[in-house]
């Protein structure tokens, strides 16, 4: 992998989250911004979406929390289970309410987040996503 500390490794990140009628779309957008640095979520109909091509450093907040909470194995397992057949992308669900408060909590399935999860898709740009998974979880 390229030197991750210089930001030379680039990834494509997509976030998507349903907004329920009882929710403030601005709070849902804040939850997504709390997860990935550098994304600008937009509210479209009943969804908040964000897509950006960023330095891998934009995932540093996620990496720090994964390490601090000692859940590297869980994140790694889920991301590997959801790896695409071609090996260039993966996805995971994050708890929306935890993300709003600044915590990154992975969900095994959609139902674990009462108001629905944030779906985060990560694509390697010209490299296998396994390298990104390794960087995030080691």
ABEGO torsion letter per residue (X at the ends): XBBAAAGABBBBBBBBBBBBAABBAAAAAAAAAAABBGBBBBBBEABBBBBBBBBAAAAAAAAAAAAAAGAAAAAAAAAAAABBAAGABBBBBBBAAAAAAGBBBBBABAAABAAEBBBBBBBBBGBBAAAAAAAAAX
